[in-house]
């Protein structure tokens, strides 16, 4: 795993994954479909991530005390770039976010939209995974994605399950789901209740109504709804049924 909430480690991930995203889309037509983001093209992907990076850099760089009132992240800029400038615009925003996070003080005080040990730790982690999962989208638009390192994937599963995911999963009576990353030893228990979903990392195997297990990278891709669940194993239900339920009930919001 990455050092627990170490901002520098996550900033390094953000730098590397963001550069790879740009490299993956170099020379690719902006009208190319992004299969992991239905109805998106490469143009939409670059606008979204380029906007997200500028939005995050503004919150951190200005030490904003509250959210920005924008409908889409790319609305943060007064004018969008022309198509032939879009990839460069994305790269500029990515580089600016990396610099902003590197220069931010450890005791930064600013708004954050999910829990975290500090605002800097939250924003570095969130943007590392935001960029990593969209790097996967970029590579899926042109072929197959390269794997995510087990430690980073384990942390991405943890972020999705315990602090970032938005879920409409409900069950009455309560049902439990155990998630196990077989190569990192990561374990999570989800309690699906009539009015909420509660998830936490747990130290080891636990009894649960349903379980899903597999390598951390496969879990990362599947739980973030990026790739099929073919590399995963389930008990208590079929892989197909759990995958369908997850895809229709669990997602993430950008802000």
C-alpha positions in Angstrom: 0.0 0.0 0.0 1.0 3.6 -0.3 2.1 5.3 2.9 -1.1 6.1 4.8 -2.4 9.4 3.5 1.1 10.6 2.5 0.5 13.6 0.3 3.8 13.4 -1.4 3.2 9.8 -2.5 -0.2 10.7 -4.0 1.2 13.8 -5.7 3.8 11.6 -7.4 0.9 9.3 -8.5 -1.0 12.3 -9.8 2.0 13.5 -11.8 2.7 10.1 -13.4 -0.8 9.1 -14.1 -1.7 12.5 -15.6 1.2 12.4 -17.9 0.2 8.9 -19.0 -3.4 10.1 -19.7 -2.1 12.8 -22.0 0.3 10.4 -23.7 -2.5 7.9 -24.3 -4.7 10.5 -26.1 -1.9 12.1 -28.2 -3.0 11.8 -31.8 -6.4 10.3 -30.9 -9.4 11.9 -32.6 -11.5 13.9 -30.1 -14.7 12.2 -31.4 -13.4 8.7 -30.3 -15.8 7.0 -28.0 -14.8 6.3 -24.3 -16.5 2.9 -23.7 -16.1 3.0 -19.9 -17.9 6.4 -19.8 -21.1 5.9 -21.8 -22.0 8.9 -24.1 -18.5 10.4 -23.6 -15.9 11.1 -26.3 -12.3 11.8 -25.9 -13.2 15.5 -26.0 -15.6 15.1 -23.0 -12.9 13.2 -21.1 -10.3 15.9 -21.6 -12.7 18.7 -20.7 -13.8 16.9 -17.6 -10.3 16.0 -16.3 -8.9 19.4 -17.3 -11.7 21.1 -15.5 -11.4 18.9 -12.4 -7.7 19.7 -12.2 -8.3 23.5 -12.4 -11.2 23.2 -9.9 -9.0 21.4 -7.4 -6.1 23.7 -7.9 -8.4 26.7 -7.3 -9.7 25.3 -4.0 -6.2 24.4 -2.7 -4.3 27.3 -4.2 -6.8 29.9 -2.9 -7.5 28.0 0.4 -11.2 28.2 -0.4 -13.5 27.8 2.6 -16.4 26.4 0.6 -17.3 24.8 -2.7 -17.3 26.6 -6.1 -20.7 27.2 -7.5 -20.3 25.5 -10.9 -22.4 22.9 -12.6 -19.5 21.2 -14.4 -15.8 21.4 -13.5 -14.8 22.9 -16.8 -17.2 25.8 -16.2 -14.4 27.1 -13.9 -12.8 28.7 -17.0 -14.4 31.6 -18.9 -13.6 30.2 -22.3 -12.8 26.7 -23.4 -9.9 25.9 -25.8 -10.3 25.2 -29.5 -10.2 21.5 -30.3 -6.6 21.7 -31.6 -5.5 23.2 -28.2 -7.5 20.9 -26.0 -4.8 18.3 -25.2 -2.3 21.1 -24.4 -4.9 22.8 -22.2 -5.4 19.5 -20.3 -1.6 19.1 -19.8 -1.3 22.7 -18.6 -4.0 22.2 -16.0 -2.5 19.0 -14.8 0.9 20.5 -14.4 -0.6 23.5 -12.5 -2.4 21.2 -10.1 0.8 19.2 -9.4 2.7 22.5 -8.6 -0.2 23.8 -6.5 -0.2 20.6 -4.3 3.6 20.5 -4.0 3.7 24.1 -2.8 0.7 23.9 -0.4 1.6 24.0 3.3 1.2 20.9 5.4 -1.2 22.8 7.6 -3.4 24.0 4.7 -7.0 24.8 5.7 -9.6 24.6 2.9 -12.8 23.0 2.0 -12.9 19.3 1.4 -16.0 17.3 0.3 -15.1 14.0 2.0 -13.4 13.1 5.3 -9.6 13.0 5.5 -6.8 13.6 8.1 -6.0 17.0 6.5 -7.2 19.0 3.5 -3.8 18.5 1.8 -3.9 14.7 2.3 -7.5 14.6 1.1 -6.9 16.6 -2.1 -3.7 14.8 -3.0 -5.3 11.4 -2.6 -8.6 12.4 -4.4 -6.8 13.8 -7.4 -4.4 10.9 -7.6 -7.3 8.5 -8.0 -9.4 10.8 -10.1 -6.6 11.0 -12.6 -5.7 7.3 -12.4 -9.2 6.1 -13.1 -9.5 8.5 -16.0 -6.1 7.4 -17.3 -7.7 4.0 -17.5 -10.6 5.5 -19.4 -8.2 7.1 -21.9 -6.4 3.8 -22.5 -9.8 2.0 -22.9 -10.6 4.4 -25.6 -7.6 3.2 -27.6 -7.1 -0.4 -26.5 -6.5 -2.1 -23.2 -5.5 -0.3 -19.9 -2.2 -1.1 -18.3 -2.4 -2.4 -14.8 -2.5 -0.3 -11.7 0.1 -1.3 -9.0 -1.4 -3.4 -6.3 -0.8 -0.9 -3.5 -2.3 2.0 -5.4 -5.3 -0.2 -6.4 -5.8 -1.3 -2.8 -6.0 2.3 -1.7 -8.3 3.2 -4.6 -10.7 0.4 -3.5 -10.5 1.8 0.1 -11.2 5.4 -1.0 -14.2 4.3 -3.1 -15.7 2.1 -0.4 -15.0 4.1 2.8 -15.0 7.7 1.9 -15.9 8.6 -1.7 -18.5 6.4 -3.2 -22.1 7.4 -3.5 -24.4 4.4 -3.3 -28.1 3.6 -3.6 -27.5 0.1 -2.3 -30.1 -0.7 0.3 -31.4 -3.9 1.9 -34.1 -4.8 4.4 -33.2 -6.7 6.5 -29.5 -5.7 6.5 -27.1 -7.6 4.3 -23.3 -7.7 4.4 -20.7 -7.8 1.6 -17.1 -8.7 2.2 -14.5 -7.4 -0.3 -11.1 -9.1 -0.3 -8.0 -8.0 -2.3 -6.1 -11.3 -2.5 -2.7 -9.9 -3.4 -2.5 -7.1 -0.9 -4.5 -8.7 2.0 -7.0 -5.8 2.0 -10.4 -6.6 3.5 -13.5 -4.5 3.7 -17.0 -5.1 5.1 -20.0 -3.3 3.8 -23.2 -3.2 5.8 -26.1 -2.6 3.5 -29.0 -1.3 5.6 -32.5 -0.1 4.8 -31.4 3.6 5.1 -27.7 3.6 4.5 -24.5 1.9 3.4 -21.7 1.7 6.0 -18.3 0.4 4.9 -15.0 0.0 6.7 -11.6 -1.7 6.2 -11.4 -4.7 8.5 -8.2 -6.7 9.6 -9.1 -10.0 8.0 -11.7 -12.5 6.8 -15.2 -11.8 8.2 -18.5 -13.7 7.8 -20.8 -12.0 5.3 -23.8 -12.8 3.3 -21.9 -12.1 0.0 -18.2 -11.9 -0.7 -16.2 -10.8 -3.7 -12.4 -11.4 -4.1 -9.6 -11.0 -6.5 -6.4 -9.0 -7.2 -6.5 -5.4 -6.1 -6.2 -4.1 -9.6 -9.2 -6.2 -10.8 -11.2 -5.0 -7.9 -10.2 -1.4 -8.5 -11.3 -1.6 -12.2 -14.5 -3.5 -11.4 -15.8 -1.5 -8.4 -15.1 1.7 -10.2 -17.3 0.3 -13.0 -14.4 0.4 -15.5 -13.9 -3.3 -16.5 -15.9 -6.5 -16.3 -15.7 -8.6 -13.2 -14.3 -11.6 -15.0 -11.2 -11.9 -12.8 -13.2 -11.8 -9.5 -14.8 -14.6 -7.5 -18.0 -14.4 -5.5 -19.8 -16.4 -2.9 -23.5 -15.9 -1.9 -24.4 -14.8 -5.4 -23.2 -15.0 -9.0 -20.5 -12.6 -10.3 -22.9 -11.5 -13.0 -25.7 -10.6 -10.5 -23.4 -8.7 -8.2 -21.8 -6.9 -11.1 -25.1 -5.8 -12.4 -26.4 -4.6 -9.0 -23.2 -2.7 -8.3 -23.1 -1.0 -11.7 -26.7 0.2 -11.3 -26.4 1.4 -7.7 -22.9 2.6 -7.0 -21.1 5.6 -8.6 -19.1 8.6 -7.8 -19.7 12.4 -7.9 -17.0 14.8 -9.0 -17.8 17.4 -6.3 
